[in-house]
Amino acid sequence: MIKLNLYVVIAEEKYMKYFGTDGFRGEANVNLNVVHAYKVGRFLGWYYGREHKARVIIGKDTRRSSYMFEDALSSGLTASGADVYLLHVTPTPSVSYVVRTEEFDCGIMISASHNPYYDNGLKVINGNGHKLEAEIEEKIEAYIDSSEDTIPMATRENIGCTVDYAIGRHRYIGYLMSLATRSFKNVKVGLDCANGSSYSVAKGVFDALGAKTYAISMEPNGININDGCGSTHIENLQKFVIENNLDVGFAYDGDADRCLAVDDKGEVIDGDAILYLCGCYLKEKGELNNNTVVTTVMSNLGLYKALDRAGISYEQTAVGDKYVNANMMENGHSLGGEQSGHIIFSKYAVTGDGVLTSLMLMEVMLEKKTKLSELRKDLKVYPQLLKNVRVADKPAARADEDVQAAVEKVSKELGDEGRILLRESGTEPVIRVMVEAKTDELCEKYVDEVVSVLYSKGHGISK
C-alpha cells in the first residue's frame, strides 16, 4: 500500500563545502581546480598508504579538463607515495568494478556525469567499490582548506609511480559480456553514447553479443559530451529508433552510470519504468530479494501504484544513488534506483551501471519474447513537473515557515491523487519543487504556488 509520506517530503541533506551527493563537482578551474585535485590526491595517497604502499585506480570521461585533472591527481597521489593505475576513458562503474575485484585501496573517477563539458568532478570510490564515506570526505575538505600542509612528501624509492592499466577496462568489458544468458542475434539496438565514456565500451559489448548495433554520439572531442545527446536529450534516440525501425534503444549519460531506454514505438522507458520491468521480472524468477524495490523520493506515484498491483513492496530514500545503495546494503535488497536512470542490481554491481542496465532490459525482453512497449503497458505514469529555483541559501529557503506552509497547503489539496516534493540539490545552489497530479495543469498550478512564495520571500536569486 502506498505510504502517506510519499506526498510531502522536505528532503534534508548534510551540507559539505566541496563534496555533494556525487563527489566534488564544479566548473573546471573555477570552483574545482587543479590545486583541489592535487590536494585530493595528496590526502588519499597518504590516508590509504599509512600501513602499506597505496594502490589507486583512476578513470576519466571525455571532457577536455579530465586529462588535466588526471595529471593533477596523479601528481598528488605519487607525491604521497601511492602507485597510480590509469584506466583512461572508461565508465564510472568500471572503476568500481576494478577497485573491488583487484584489491585497490580506492578509485577516482573524473567526471561531472550529465553536466556540460565545462564542469567536471572527482568521484572517490572506496576499496569495496562504493562511494567514499562521508567522514573521509570531511577530512579531505579540512585538508584542502588547511593553510599548512601537514602530510609528508614521499622521497626516494617511496615516491609512487604511474602505470597504464587499460587492461582493467577490458576485464570490465569481459565481465559485462559474461552476464548475458542468451544471444542478441537479430535484435536491432540503438545506442546513444553521449560522446562520453560509454563510447569505449557499449557498442563493443552489444556487437560481441550478436546484436545489430546502431550507435550515435560516438565522436567525443572534449567539448561535445552530453551536448544535445545522451540520456539528457533522449529525444534524439527516440527519433533514431523510429527512423531506423529499431527494436529498442539505450541512452547513457557522460560517465555511463545511468541509462534510459526507448521502446520500439519511440516512447521513453525512464528509471521508474526500468525498476518496474526488472522488478516484475526478478519477482517471477524468485530473485527479487525481500520482494522489495528501493526507490528515491523522486520516483513517480504511478510506479508505486503499479508495484502495489504487482504485489511488490518498496522503500524510499533521499535522492542520490549512494542513498539507494546504502539502503540496499543494509537490508539485502537486490534492485533499486532512480528515475534518472541510476539502477543498481546488487547481484552484479554495487553502483549504478548504464551498460549493465541495458543488458538486464535485454534479458527481460528476450526471456519474455515481448517488446518493451507491451511489457510496460501496466505502468501508468502521473504527469510530473519539476522546477528549479536558484537560491542564495538552500537550508534557509527550505526551512522558511511560509515556504513549508505553502507545501503543506498543496499537499492537502492533492490528497491521495498526487504529491509535492521540495528538496535541495546535492550538487547545485538550487531548490527543486516537484509536483505530481492527475493533469499537467494541476502540476503547473501547484508548482508555481510554491515557487512564487520562494521568490516573494527573497530566496530566489533570479526568475
C-alpha positions in Angstrom: 0.0 0.0 0.0 1.2 3.5 -0.8 2.6 5.3 2.2 1.3 8.7 3.1 4.8 10.1 3.4 5.2 10.0 -0.3 3.1 13.1 -0.7 5.2 15.6 1.2 8.9 15.2 1.6 11.1 18.0 2.8 14.5 16.5 1.9 17.3 17.4 4.3 20.8 16.7 3.1 24.0 17.2 5.1 25.9 20.3 3.9 29.5 20.0 2.9 31.6 22.6 1.3 33.0 20.7 -1.6 31.6 17.2 -1.7 27.9 16.7 -2.7 25.8 13.6 -3.3 28.0 12.6 -6.2 31.5 13.7 -5.3 33.4 17.0 -5.7 31.8 18.8 -8.6 32.2 22.2 -10.2 33.3 24.2 -13.2 36.8 23.2 -14.2 39.4 25.7 -12.9 36.7 27.9 -11.4 35.3 26.2 -8.2 37.1 22.9 -8.9 40.7 23.5 -9.9 43.9 21.6 -10.3 45.0 22.5 -6.7 41.9 20.9 -5.4 42.6 17.8 -7.4 46.3 17.7 -6.3 45.3 18.0 -2.7 42.6 15.3 -3.0 45.4 13.1 -4.4 47.8 14.1 -1.7 45.4 13.2 1.1 44.2 9.9 -0.4 47.7 8.7 -1.2 48.7 9.4 2.4 45.5 8.1 4.0 45.5 4.8 2.3 49.3 4.4 2.5 49.8 4.7 6.2 50.4 1.0 6.6 51.3 -0.1 3.1 52.1 1.4 -0.3 48.7 2.5 -1.6 47.3 1.4 -4.9 44.8 3.8 -6.5 42.9 3.4 -9.8 41.9 6.4 -11.9 39.3 6.6 -14.7 38.1 9.6 -16.6 35.4 10.7 -19.1 35.9 12.5 -22.4 35.9 16.2 -21.1 38.9 18.2 -22.1 39.6 19.0 -18.5 39.6 15.4 -17.4 43.1 15.0 -18.7 44.3 18.0 -16.7 42.7 16.6 -13.5 44.1 13.1 -14.2 47.6 14.6 -14.2 46.9 16.7 -11.0 45.5 13.7 -9.1 48.4 11.5 -10.2 50.9 14.1 -9.0 49.3 14.4 -5.6 49.0 10.6 -5.2 52.5 9.8 -6.3 53.9 12.6 -4.2 52.3 11.0 -1.2 53.8 7.6 -2.1 50.8 5.9 -3.9 51.1 4.0 -7.1 48.5 5.1 -9.7 46.9 2.9 -12.3 45.2 4.6 -15.2 42.1 3.1 -16.9 41.9 6.1 -19.2 38.5 6.9 -20.7 36.1 4.5 -19.1 32.6 4.4 -17.4 32.3 5.1 -13.7 31.1 1.6 -12.9 34.2 0.1 -14.4 36.3 2.0 -11.8 34.0 0.5 -9.1 34.4 -3.0 -10.6 38.2 -2.9 -10.9 38.6 -1.5 -7.4 36.6 -4.2 -5.7 37.8 -7.1 -7.8 41.5 -6.3 -8.0 42.2 -5.2 -4.4 42.9 -1.5 -5.0 42.7 0.8 -1.9 40.4 3.2 -3.7 39.4 4.6 -7.1 38.8 8.0 -8.5 36.5 8.8 -11.5 37.0 12.1 -13.1 33.6 13.1 -14.4 30.7 15.5 -14.0 28.3 12.9 -15.2 25.4 14.5 -17.2 26.7 18.1 -16.7 28.0 20.3 -19.6 31.6 19.8 -20.7 33.0 22.8 -18.8 32.0 21.2 -15.5 34.0 18.3 -14.0 34.1 16.3 -10.8 36.0 13.9 -8.7 34.1 10.8 -7.6 36.1 8.8 -5.0 35.3 5.1 -4.6 36.4 3.1 -1.6 38.0 -0.3 -1.7 34.6 -2.1 -1.7 33.5 -0.2 -4.9 31.1 2.1 -3.0 31.2 5.9 -2.9 33.6 7.2 -0.3 32.4 7.5 3.3 31.3 11.0 4.4 33.8 11.1 7.3 36.7 10.7 4.9 35.3 13.4 2.6 35.1 15.7 5.7 38.8 15.0 6.3 39.7 15.8 2.7 37.8 19.1 2.9 39.7 20.0 6.1 43.0 19.3 4.4 42.0 21.3 1.3 41.2 24.3 3.4 44.2 24.0 5.7 46.8 26.7 5.4 49.5 24.3 6.4 50.5 21.1 4.6 50.8 18.5 7.3 51.1 15.5 5.0 54.7 14.4 4.4 56.2 14.1 1.0 57.4 10.7 -0.2 61.1 10.6 -1.0 63.5 8.4 -2.9 62.2 4.9 -3.5 58.9 5.7 -1.7 57.7 8.1 -4.4 54.8 6.5 -6.3 54.7 5.6 -10.0 52.0 5.8 -12.7 51.0 2.7 -14.6 48.9 2.2 -17.8 46.1 -0.1 -16.8 43.8 -0.3 -19.8 43.6 -4.0 -19.1 41.3 -3.2 -16.2 38.7 -1.7 -18.6 39.0 -4.8 -20.8 38.3 -7.1 -17.9 35.2 -5.0 -17.1 34.0 -5.4 -20.7 34.5 -9.1 -20.4 32.6 -9.2 -17.2 29.6 -7.4 -18.8 29.6 -9.9 -21.7 29.6 -12.8 -19.3 26.4 -11.7 -17.7 24.3 -12.2 -20.9 22.5 -15.6 -20.8 21.4 -15.6 -24.4 22.4 -14.2 -27.8 21.2 -10.8 -29.0 21.2 -12.1 -32.6 18.8 -10.3 -34.9 17.8 -7.7 -32.3 18.2 -4.2 -33.7 19.6 -2.0 -30.9 20.3 1.8 -31.0 22.8 3.3 -28.6 23.4 6.9 -27.8 26.8 7.1 -26.1 26.6 10.9 -25.3 30.1 11.4 -26.7 31.1 10.2 -23.3 32.6 7.2 -21.5 30.3 4.6 -22.9 31.7 5.1 -26.5 34.7 3.0 -25.5 32.5 0.1 -24.1 28.9 -0.2 -25.1 28.9 -0.8 -28.8 31.7 -3.4 -28.4 29.6 -5.3 -25.8 26.4 -5.4 -27.9 28.3 -6.3 -31.1 30.0 -9.2 -29.3 26.7 -10.5 -28.1 25.3 -10.6 -31.6 23.1 -7.5 -31.8 22.7 -5.4 -34.9 24.0 -2.3 -33.2 23.4 1.2 -34.4 25.4 3.8 -32.4 25.2 7.6 -32.3 27.2 10.3 -30.4 30.4 8.3 -30.8 32.8 11.1 -31.7 34.0 12.8 -28.5 36.1 15.9 -29.0 36.4 17.1 -25.4 33.6 19.6 -25.5 30.7 17.8 -27.0 30.0 15.4 -24.1 26.2 15.5 -23.3 25.8 18.3 -25.9 22.4 17.6 -27.3 22.8 13.9 -26.9 22.7 11.0 -24.4 20.2 10.4 -21.6 19.7 14.1 -21.0 18.5 14.6 -24.6 16.6 11.4 -25.1 14.6 12.9 -28.0 17.5 12.2 -30.3 17.4 8.5 -29.6 13.6 8.4 -29.9 13.8 9.8 -33.4 16.7 7.5 -34.2 14.8 4.4 -33.1 11.7 5.3 -35.2 13.6 6.3 -38.3 15.7 3.1 -38.3 12.8 0.8 -37.2 14.9 -0.5 -34.2 13.6 -2.9 -31.6 15.0 -0.9 -28.7 17.4 2.0 -27.9 19.6 2.8 -24.9 21.0 6.2 -24.0 23.7 6.8 -21.4 25.0 9.9 -19.6 28.5 11.2 -19.8 30.1 8.7 -17.4 27.7 5.8 -18.3 26.5 5.2 -14.8 22.9 5.8 -15.8 20.7 4.5 -18.7 17.4 5.4 -20.1 15.7 3.3 -22.8 13.4 3.9 -25.8 10.9 1.2 -26.7 10.0 0.0 -30.2 7.4 2.8 -30.5 9.8 5.5 -29.6 8.5 6.0 -26.1 10.8 6.7 -23.2 11.5 4.0 -20.6 12.8 6.0 -17.7 14.3 4.7 -14.5 11.0 4.2 -12.8 9.8 2.0 -15.8 13.1 0.1 -15.7 12.6 -0.6 -12.0 9.0 -1.8 -12.7 10.0 -4.1 -15.6 13.0 -5.5 -13.9 11.3 -5.8 -10.5 8.4 -7.8 -12.0 10.9 -10.0 -13.9 13.1 -10.7 -10.9 10.0 -11.4 -8.8 8.9 -14.0 -11.3 12.3 -15.6 -11.2 12.4 -15.6 -7.4 15.4 -13.2 -7.4 13.8 -10.1 -6.0 15.2 -10.1 -2.5 12.7 -9.3 0.2 10.2 -8.8 -2.6 11.2 -5.1 -2.4 12.4 -2.4 -4.8 14.3 0.6 -3.5 13.3 4.0 -4.9 14.0 7.6 -4.2 11.6 10.4 -3.3 11.7 11.4 -7.0 10.0 8.2 -8.2 6.6 8.7 -9.9 3.5 8.0 -8.0 2.5 5.8 -10.9 5.4 3.4 -10.1 4.1 2.9 -6.6 0.6 2.1 -7.7 2.0 -0.3 -10.3 4.2 -2.0 -7.8 1.2 -2.3 -5.5 -0.8 -4.0 -8.2 2.1 -6.4 -8.9 2.4 -7.3 -5.2 5.8 -5.8 -4.8 6.9 -3.8 -1.8 9.1 -0.7 -2.0 11.3 1.6 0.1 12.2 5.2 -0.4 15.4 7.1 0.1 16.8 10.6 -0.4 17.9 11.4 -4.0 21.2 10.0 -4.9 22.3 6.5 -5.8 24.6 6.4 -2.8 21.5 6.5 -0.6 19.8 3.8 -2.6 22.9 1.7 -2.4 23.2 2.2 1.4 19.6 1.0 1.9 20.1 -2.0 -0.4 23.3 -3.0 1.5 21.7 -2.5 4.9 18.6 -4.6 4.1 19.9 -7.0 1.5 17.7 -5.8 -1.4 18.6 -6.8 -4.9 17.1 -3.9 -7.0 17.0 -0.2 -6.6 17.5 3.0 -8.4 16.4 6.5 -9.5 14.0 7.9 -12.1 17.0 9.5 -13.8 18.3 6.0 -14.8 20.8 5.1 -12.0 19.8 1.5 -11.5 21.6 -0.9 -9.1 21.5 -4.7 -9.5 23.2 -5.8 -6.3 23.9 -9.3 -7.6 26.2 -7.9 -10.3 27.4 -4.5 -9.1 27.5 -2.1 -6.2 26.8 1.1 -8.1 24.6 2.3 -11.0 25.8 0.9 -14.3 24.3 2.1 -17.6 25.5 -0.6 -19.8 24.7 -3.3 -17.3 21.1 -1.9 -17.0 20.7 -2.1 -20.8 21.8 -5.7 -20.7 19.3 -6.5 -18.0 16.5 -4.9 -20.0 17.6 -7.0 -23.0 17.3 -10.1 -20.7 13.7 -9.2 -19.8 12.8 -8.7 -23.5 14.4 -11.9 -24.7 13.1 -14.0 -21.9 9.6 -12.8 -22.3 9.8 -12.7 -26.1 7.8 -9.4 -25.8 8.6 -5.9 -26.9 9.2 -3.2 -24.2 6.1 -1.3 -25.3 4.0 -4.2 -24.3 5.8 -5.1 -21.1 5.4 -1.6 -19.7 1.7 -1.0 -20.6 0.5 -1.6 -17.0 2.6 1.3 -15.7 0.6 4.5 -15.9 2.8 7.5 -15.2 1.3 10.5 -13.4 2.0 13.9 -15.0 5.0 15.4 -13.2 6.5 18.9 -13.3 9.9 19.9 -11.7 11.1 23.5 -11.5 14.5 24.6 -10.1 14.9 27.8 -8.2 18.4 29.2 -7.8 18.8 30.4 -4.2 21.5 32.0 -2.1 21.0 29.7 0.9 19.4 26.3 0.4 18.8 25.3 4.0 17.2 28.8 4.8 14.9 28.6 1.8 13.8 25.1 2.5 13.2 25.8 6.2 11.3 29.1 5.7 7.9 28.7 7.5 5.9 30.3 4.7 7.5 28.0 2.2 6.7 25.0 4.3 3.2 26.2 4.8 2.7 26.5 1.0 4.0 23.0 0.6 1.6 21.7 3.3 -1.3 23.5 1.7 -0.6 21.9 -1.7 -0.2 18.5 -0.1 -3.7 18.7 1.5 -5.3 19.8 -1.7 -3.7 17.0 -3.7 -4.8 14.4 -1.2 -4.2 10.8 -2.4 -4.1 11.7 -6.1 -0.8 13.5 -6.1 2.2 14.7 -4.1 4.6 17.6 -3.8 8.3 17.3 -3.1 10.6 20.2 -2.0 14.3 19.3 -1.8 17.8 20.8 -2.0 20.0 19.9 -4.9 23.1 18.0 -3.8 25.3 19.5 -6.5 23.9 23.0 -7.3 22.7 26.1 -5.4 19.1 25.1 -6.3 15.8 24.2 -4.5 13.8 21.7 -6.6 10.0 21.9 -6.5 8.2 18.9 -8.0 4.5 18.1 -8.2 2.7 15.0 -9.5 -1.0 15.3 -10.1 -3.8 14.0 -12.4 -3.2 16.7 -15.1 -0.4 18.9 -16.4 -2.5 21.9 -15.5 -2.7 21.0 -11.8 1.1 20.3 -11.8 1.8 23.8 -13.2 -0.6 25.4 -10.8 0.8 23.9 -7.6 4.5 24.1 -8.5 4.0 27.8 -9.3 2.3 28.4 -6.0 5.3 27.2 -4.1 7.9 28.8 -6.4 6.1 32.2 -6.1 6.5 32.0 -2.3 10.2 31.3 -2.6 10.6 34.4 -4.7 8.3 36.6 -2.6 10.4 35.7 0.5 13.6 36.8 -1.3 15.1 33.3 -1.6 15.2 33.2 -5.4 18.3 34.8 -7.0 16.7 35.4 -10.4 13.5 34.4 -12.0 
